[in-house]
Amino acid sequence: MPSGVEQTSGQKLRQLLARPEILVIPGVYDCLGAKLVEQLGFDVVATSGFGIAASTLGLPDYGFLTVTEMLYTVGRIAQSVSIPLIADLDTGYGNALNVMRTVKDAVQLGVAGVILEDQEWPKKCGHFEGKRVISMAEHAGKIRAAVQARGDSGLVIIARTDARAQLGLEEAIRRGSTYIEAGADALFVEAPQSVEELQAIASAFPNVPLIANIVEGGKTPQISASELQQLGFKIVFFPVTAVLAVTQTMTACLRHIKEQGTTANLQDLVKFKDFQQLMGVPKYLQMEKQFGG
């Protein structure tokens, strides 16, 4: 790239994908989570549709989020950090033409990569029962539309297939091959149910960046990032871990307040001063003085 030309977030993500090591990527649902991911030294962050549905609507990941709601949240998260963001954009919210608009909007918001799945709409969380998929040809068309819509942004397009649950692993692999041929940069076969199935996916796609999705209590075995790398995977998502942990911690905190009526002896809270630091309060105080606010 010529000197002086700033890289897009998609181009930054492509450089990270070119490295030999696996990318460990937590899922977040708001800007606070994204900032913590960045502060702790992760190279990439991803949005969790599961977490966004729960935190913004108080509803399960059952296709209740509209494209406007999803992009509004994703855009704010992307702007809150400097590391690349991969956005869970469900099915693209319609047909191939809708996918084109969704992808163009994602590029304008500074998103580095998008996940587009082949479920029927309204979709479900990949580890829920009762999923149904559209035809392979229709989703391949969506992937081709996404490739055209991204232009020269470098946006990384991750094709996801949920066919394993309804049609079996062999069909999921067949679909994955078709989606890569359609122009997807990486492949996400959702919810394989054993290490042997993970091995079969890796064997079928030796030269394709592959995604594993680890959901605590879900269908995919909880093996480590290093084990997944040895199998041949390039990315491991932990999409719901943070929202499950926050729910546990917040429940304990609120129960303490309810029972004790005080937070004087509440343990394990982030110090208020440290939280101000994370949010950049000292920087904004200085700017306020500088500009006479």
VMD Tcl script that draws the C-alpha trace (Angstrom):
set ca {
  {0.00 0.00 0.00}
  {1.40 3.47 -0.90}
  {2.79 5.48 2.00}
  {0.37 8.00 3.42}
  {-2.69 5.93 2.48}
  {-4.53 4.79 5.58}
  {-5.55 1.15 5.72}
  {-9.19 0.25 5.97}
  {-10.29 -1.92 8.86}
  {-10.87 -4.74 6.38}
  {-7.29 -4.52 5.15}
  {-6.04 -4.61 8.75}
  {-8.07 -7.75 9.36}
  {-6.66 -9.37 6.23}
  {-3.13 -8.77 7.51}
  {-4.01 -10.48 10.78}
  {-5.52 -13.43 8.91}
  {-2.23 -13.79 7.01}
  {-0.35 -14.46 10.25}
  {0.30 -18.12 11.12}
  {-1.35 -18.12 14.55}
  {-5.06 -18.59 15.22}
  {-7.13 -15.49 16.05}
  {-8.97 -15.72 19.36}
  {-11.94 -13.36 19.15}
  {-14.40 -12.62 21.98}
  {-17.95 -11.62 21.20}
  {-19.29 -8.36 22.67}
  {-22.63 -6.59 22.63}
  {-21.69 -3.00 23.51}
  {-18.89 -0.44 23.45}
  {-17.77 -1.13 27.00}
  {-17.12 -4.76 26.18}
  {-15.26 -3.82 23.01}
  {-13.02 -1.39 24.88}
  {-12.16 -4.07 27.43}
  {-11.31 -6.51 24.63}
  {-8.98 -3.92 23.11}
  {-7.42 -2.99 26.45}
  {-6.63 -6.64 27.19}
  {-4.65 -6.97 23.98}
  {-6.92 -8.93 21.64}
  {-6.25 -8.19 17.97}
  {-9.88 -8.41 16.79}
  {-13.33 -8.08 18.35}
  {-16.64 -9.48 17.12}
  {-20.24 -8.57 17.80}
  {-22.58 -11.20 19.20}
  {-26.09 -11.18 17.79}
  {-27.09 -13.28 20.78}
  {-25.73 -10.64 23.16}
  {-27.12 -7.67 21.23}
  {-30.61 -9.18 21.18}
  {-30.45 -9.84 24.91}
  {-28.98 -6.47 25.91}
  {-30.95 -4.16 23.60}
  {-34.31 -5.96 23.44}
  {-34.31 -8.39 26.35}
  {-35.21 -11.11 23.86}
  {-33.60 -14.33 22.62}
  {-31.62 -14.59 19.40}
  {-34.72 -15.42 17.36}
  {-34.53 -12.86 14.57}
  {-36.23 -10.06 16.50}
  {-33.50 -7.51 15.70}
  {-34.04 -5.39 12.60}
  {-31.18 -4.40 10.31}
  {-31.44 -0.79 11.58}
  {-31.12 -1.86 15.21}
  {-28.22 -4.18 14.45}
  {-26.25 -1.71 12.37}
  {-26.83 1.10 14.88}
  {-25.25 -1.01 17.62}
  {-22.50 -2.45 15.41}
  {-21.54 1.00 14.15}
  {-21.18 2.47 17.63}
  {-19.04 -0.48 18.69}
  {-16.81 -0.21 15.60}
  {-16.20 3.50 16.29}
  {-15.34 2.92 19.95}
  {-12.16 0.91 19.30}
  {-9.20 0.94 16.94}
  {-8.96 -2.85 16.45}
  {-10.89 -4.49 13.59}
  {-14.48 -5.53 14.22}
  {-16.23 -8.55 12.70}
  {-19.99 -8.06 12.69}
  {-22.58 -10.81 12.98}
  {-25.10 -9.66 10.37}
  {-27.36 -12.70 10.48}
  {-28.81 -13.45 7.02}
  {-28.15 -9.99 5.62}
  {-31.81 -9.14 6.34}
  {-33.43 -10.15 3.08}
  {-32.49 -11.22 -0.42}
  {-29.30 -10.51 -2.35}
  {-30.30 -6.88 -2.95}
  {-30.89 -6.35 0.78}
  {-27.49 -7.95 1.44}
  {-25.87 -5.41 -0.86}
  {-27.31 -2.51 1.11}
  {-26.43 -4.14 4.45}
  {-22.84 -4.68 3.34}
  {-22.46 -1.14 1.97}
  {-23.76 0.26 5.27}
  {-21.36 -1.97 7.23}
  {-18.41 -0.69 5.18}
  {-19.42 2.92 5.82}
  {-19.57 2.19 9.55}
  {-15.96 0.98 9.56}
  {-16.66 -2.74 9.97}
  {-13.74 -5.02 9.05}
  {-15.59 -8.26 8.41}
  {-19.15 -9.58 8.21}
  {-20.72 -12.96 8.86}
  {-23.60 -13.90 6.55}
  {-25.51 -17.12 7.26}
  {-27.77 -19.34 5.17}
  {-30.65 -19.67 7.61}
  {-34.23 -18.83 6.74}
  {-35.45 -15.54 8.21}
  {-36.31 -15.14 11.03}
  {-33.14 -16.90 12.05}
  {-32.22 -18.54 15.36}
  {-29.05 -18.77 17.41}
  {-26.81 -21.36 15.79}
  {-26.96 -23.58 18.87}
  {-30.77 -23.52 19.23}
  {-33.06 -26.25 17.95}
  {-35.40 -25.85 14.97}
  {-33.14 -24.00 12.51}
  {-33.97 -24.13 8.81}
  {-31.78 -23.12 5.88}
  {-32.44 -21.53 2.51}
  {-31.22 -23.14 -0.72}
  {-27.51 -23.31 -1.36}
  {-27.95 -21.43 -4.64}
  {-29.75 -18.55 -2.95}
  {-27.08 -18.06 -0.33}
  {-24.31 -18.32 -2.92}
  {-26.07 -15.45 -4.69}
  {-26.03 -13.46 -1.46}
  {-22.30 -14.05 -1.10}
  {-21.67 -12.87 -4.68}
  {-23.78 -9.79 -3.97}
  {-21.78 -9.07 -0.82}
  {-18.50 -9.36 -2.74}
  {-19.72 -6.81 -5.28}
  {-21.09 -4.46 -2.63}
  {-17.88 -4.26 -0.60}
  {-16.05 -2.58 -3.50}
  {-12.38 -1.93 -2.75}
  {-12.89 -1.69 1.02}
  {-11.17 -5.00 1.76}
  {-14.15 -6.10 3.87}
  {-13.70 -9.74 4.87}
  {-16.78 -11.81 4.01}
  {-17.35 -14.85 6.19}
  {-19.88 -17.31 4.84}
  {-21.70 -19.24 7.54}
  {-23.74 -22.37 6.98}
  {-26.19 -23.73 9.52}
  {-26.93 -26.82 7.42}
  {-25.31 -29.28 9.84}
  {-28.35 -29.35 12.13}
  {-31.01 -29.84 9.45}
  {-29.20 -31.59 6.59}
  {-26.05 -33.14 8.06}
  {-22.32 -32.49 7.96}
  {-21.78 -33.65 4.39}
  {-24.28 -31.12 3.08}
  {-22.74 -28.38 5.27}
  {-19.34 -29.11 3.72}
  {-20.84 -29.11 0.21}
  {-22.44 -25.74 0.87}
  {-19.22 -24.38 2.32}
  {-17.35 -25.26 -0.85}
  {-19.97 -23.49 -2.96}
  {-19.86 -20.35 -0.79}
  {-16.07 -20.17 -1.08}
  {-16.38 -20.52 -4.86}
  {-18.90 -17.65 -4.76}
  {-16.21 -15.40 -3.29}
  {-16.35 -15.73 0.50}
  {-13.00 -15.13 2.19}
  {-13.57 -17.51 5.10}
  {-15.91 -20.31 6.09}
  {-17.93 -20.81 9.26}
  {-19.64 -24.20 9.56}
  {-21.86 -23.65 12.58}
  {-22.34 -26.18 15.38}
  {-20.31 -29.25 14.45}
  {-21.01 -31.77 17.20}
  {-17.68 -33.52 17.83}
  {-13.93 -33.23 17.43}
  {-14.24 -35.70 14.57}
  {-16.61 -33.34 12.77}
  {-14.22 -30.44 13.32}
  {-11.46 -32.61 11.83}
  {-13.64 -33.46 8.82}
  {-14.30 -29.76 8.15}
  {-10.60 -28.92 8.40}
  {-9.69 -31.80 6.07}
  {-12.23 -30.66 3.49}
  {-10.87 -27.08 3.41}
  {-7.08 -27.19 3.83}
  {-6.51 -23.79 2.20}
  {-9.51 -21.85 3.50}
  {-9.58 -19.73 6.68}
  {-11.95 -21.66 8.94}
  {-13.97 -20.45 11.93}
  {-14.88 -22.43 15.05}
  {-17.59 -21.10 17.34}
  {-17.40 -22.09 21.01}
  {-20.66 -21.64 22.91}
  {-20.60 -22.76 26.53}
  {-23.35 -25.35 26.84}
  {-23.73 -25.45 23.05}
  {-23.23 -28.23 20.53}
  {-19.55 -27.77 19.63}
  {-16.97 -29.35 21.97}
  {-15.06 -26.87 24.13}
  {-11.53 -27.47 22.92}
  {-8.79 -24.87 23.21}
  {-7.58 -22.39 20.63}
  {-4.26 -24.21 20.33}
  {-6.05 -27.50 19.66}
  {-8.22 -25.83 17.03}
  {-5.14 -24.36 15.38}
  {-3.58 -27.82 15.23}
  {-6.73 -29.07 13.51}
  {-6.43 -26.30 10.92}
  {-8.76 -23.54 12.11}
  {-7.89 -19.86 11.68}
  {-10.41 -18.12 13.96}
  {-12.13 -19.15 17.17}
  {-15.09 -17.10 18.35}
  {-16.30 -17.03 21.95}
  {-19.57 -15.24 21.17}
  {-21.63 -15.53 24.35}
  {-19.00 -15.98 27.07}
  {-18.94 -12.30 28.06}
  {-22.72 -11.91 28.24}
  {-23.00 -15.07 30.36}
  {-20.25 -13.83 32.70}
  {-21.81 -10.36 33.01}
  {-25.21 -11.89 33.77}
  {-23.69 -13.98 36.55}
  {-21.78 -11.06 38.06}
  {-24.65 -8.58 37.78}
  {-27.06 -11.05 39.34}
  {-24.76 -11.51 42.33}
  {-24.29 -7.74 42.67}
  {-28.01 -6.96 42.54}
  {-28.84 -9.79 44.92}
  {-26.32 -8.35 47.39}
  {-27.95 -4.90 47.19}
  {-31.41 -6.42 47.63}
  {-30.39 -8.46 50.67}
  {-27.93 -6.07 52.34}
  {-29.24 -2.65 51.36}
  {-25.67 -1.40 51.03}
  {-22.63 -1.79 48.78}
  {-20.16 -0.86 51.53}
  {-18.80 -4.41 51.77}
  {-19.37 -5.48 48.15}
  {-16.25 -7.12 46.77}
  {-14.72 -7.37 43.27}
  {-15.95 -4.05 41.90}
  {-13.77 -2.14 39.46}
  {-12.55 1.00 41.18}
  {-14.48 4.08 40.09}
  {-11.20 5.84 39.25}
  {-10.08 2.95 37.06}
  {-13.41 2.97 35.22}
  {-13.01 6.70 34.55}
  {-9.59 5.95 33.12}
  {-11.02 3.27 30.82}
  {-13.63 5.73 29.54}
  {-11.00 8.42 28.91}
  {-12.27 10.90 31.50}
  {-8.80 12.49 32.09}
  {-8.42 13.08 28.35}
  {-11.82 14.75 28.09}
  {-11.19 16.89 31.16}
  {-8.00 18.13 29.52}
  {-9.83 18.83 26.25}
  {-12.54 20.67 28.15}
  {-9.90 22.97 29.66}
  {-8.17 23.39 26.31}
  {-11.33 24.51 24.53}
  {-12.84 26.44 27.42}
  {-15.79 24.09 27.97}
}
mol new
graphics top color blue
foreach p $ca { graphics top sphere $p radius 0.5 }
foreach p [lrange $ca 0 end-1] q [lrange $ca 1 end] { graphics top cylinder $p $q radius 0.2 }
display resetview
